[in-house]
Amino acid sequence: MATAQTPGLDTIKLAMAETNALFNHEVFLKRNFAALDDVYTADARILPPGSPMISGREAIRTFWSELVKSADARSVELVSDDVMHAGDGVVEIGHATLTMQGESAAVMTVKYVVYWRQEKNRWKWHVDIWNPNA
């Protein structure tokens, strides 16, 4: 049961959907990589497949900028399969579809887990790990 200090999952899920939409619309469609500051916490970490862990917004912006541009990625659709409270945040398990154009025109599906935390009254990704489906 949610308390005054802990919002209910339905409220959190709405905030998560806004952040996930921002990731698609600003980062992938508009290539506005500064918008990642509204997606990731200041001390966030990502664990991309086949790569070392990347920490902090600046390094995360560099990673996504290089990936989106090199893959000519055009959109990503994030779908939450499960969301659960975990400590001072929530864990999201989901799947995503990444659409690329140009020479690498393809559609890639991945599964992911994101640990979310609230930062400055906004739900953001704190730890992000994903890997492609076979």
N, C-alpha and C positions, 0 to 999 in steps of 0.2 A: 504494500500500500504506500502511495506517495505521501510525503509530508510537505509542510510549507517550504522546507529546505530542499527536498528532493522532488523535482517535477515527475509527473507520471510518464510512462513510456509513450503514450499517445502524443503528449506535448513535445517530448524529445524527438520522436519520429518526424514530426512536422518540421522541426528545426533542422534535423539531419537531411531531410529531403531538400530544403532550401540550400544547404551547403553543397550537397551532391549536384544539384542543378547548376549552382554557381561554377563548380568544377567543369562541367560540360560547356556551359554557355560562354563563360569568360576565358577559361584556359584553352579549351579545344577549339571552339568556334571562332573566338575573337583573338586568340593567342595573346591574351592579357595575363602574363605570368605574374604580375604584381598581385593579381587577385588571389594567388595561392596564400597570401598572408591572411585572408579571410577563410581559408580552407584548413590550414595547418596551424597548430599551436606554435608558439615561439621556439619551444625546445622539442619539436616533433622529430620523429625518426621514421624513415621508410626502409623497407627490406625488399628491394626489387629482386626478381628471380635472377640467379646467376651472377649477382653483384654483391659487393660488401654493403653493410648498413650505411645509410646516409643520414646525417644529423643536422638539424637546424634549417631554418627557412631559406637562407641564401643558397645552401647546397641543394636543397630540395627544388628551389626555383630553377637552378642550373640543370638539374637532372631532367625535370619535366620539359623545360624549354628545348633541350637537345633531343629528347625522345619524340616530342610532338613534331618538331621540325624535320628530323631525319626520317621519321616514318610517314610524314605527311598525314598525320592523324587528323581526322575531321570531326569526330564525335565519340563520346563514350556514354553509354547508358548504364547507370548503376542501379541495381535492384537489390533491396534488402530482403534476405530470406529469413533472418532471425535477428532480433535485437533484445539484449538482456542487460540488466543492471550489473555492474562490476565495480566494486569499490566506489571511488568518487566519480566514476564515469559510466559509460555503457560500451558494450561490445556489439559490433555489427558483423554478421556473417552474410555475405552476399555473392552475387555474380555480376559480371559486367560484359558488355559487348563493345569492342573498340573497332571503329570503322576508319580505314586508311584509304588514301587516294594516291594518284600518281603512279610511279613505277612499282610501288609496294602495295597497290590496290588489293585490299583483303579485308576480311572481317575476322577478328580474333576474340575468343571468349576466354574469360579468366574467372577464377574464384578468388575471393578476398576476405580478409578479416581486418577490421579497423577498431582500434580502441579510441573512443571519443572522450574528450574532456571539455568542460566549459571554460572559456577564456574570454574575459570582458563581456559577459552575458551572451556569448555566442557558442554554440556547440561546434567543435572543430576536431579534425583528425589529429590524434596524438601519436599513435603508432599504426602504421599502414603496411600490410604485407599482402602480396598477391602472387599467383602463379597461373600460367596458362593451362587450359584444358588440353588434353592430348588430341 
